[in-house]
Amino acid sequence: MWNEGRGHASVVVERGVRFESPLVGVQDLMQAHQAAASKYFRLNERPFLELVNLRGDLDDAAFVSAVQSVLGCRPPAKANTVAQGNGCDVLWLGPDEWLVRSHEARAATLETKLRVAFDGAYAAAVNVGSGYTVVEASGERVRDVLSRGCPLDLHPHVFARGQCAQSHFFKASIVLIPTGENAFEIIVRRSFADYFCRILLDAAAPLMS
């Protein structure tokens, strides 16, 4: 049974096992942020999205065909771009590495499906969802907020929808994905999630009014 809630730490119960999102320790902080809604900046968690690290060779026809059969798209060949699949996106991380991110919270199935499809191919798929979480940052000043701790050029003419990049926000490693003119999804490691949330909201505080 899935119980996903945007904007606060959530819980999922699967086969009688209870899982908490990585932001459970800052639930009160997130709820206070949500209560003080601002058009300039807003932070929501998207917990329990399926994340699969994908490795393979784009010159290997068997690998590409297997990915297409499961995800509905080819892994992107162009650096720092995103390919849209069936219910998921495939993010370029390197010449032979990608990250598959589901659009909605769901039970982990992609790893198994990819491994079955890879039978005989030199490729790998590893479910890394338990080690990360995804947050959504949006608002009229979201790029200003992110620029306070991220060294990337975030101007919409330079970094826009259809792209992605690995970077950092202060000391937290992130994968940054523009999802709209004033919206981003950010993938952050579980071990940094609490720190990331606190420092991001602290960076946003002077710009929210």
Secondary structure, 3 states (H helix, E strand, C coil): CCCCCCCCCCEEEECCEEEECCCHHHHHHHHHHHHCCCCCCEEEEECCEEEEEEECCCCCHHHHHHHHHHHCCCCCCCCCEEEECCCEEEEEEECCEEEEEEEEECCCCHHHHHHHHCCCCCCEEEECHHHEEEEEEECCCHHHHHHCCCCCCCCCCCCCCCECEEEEECCEEEEEEEEECCEEEEEEEHHHHHHHHHHHHHHHHHHCC
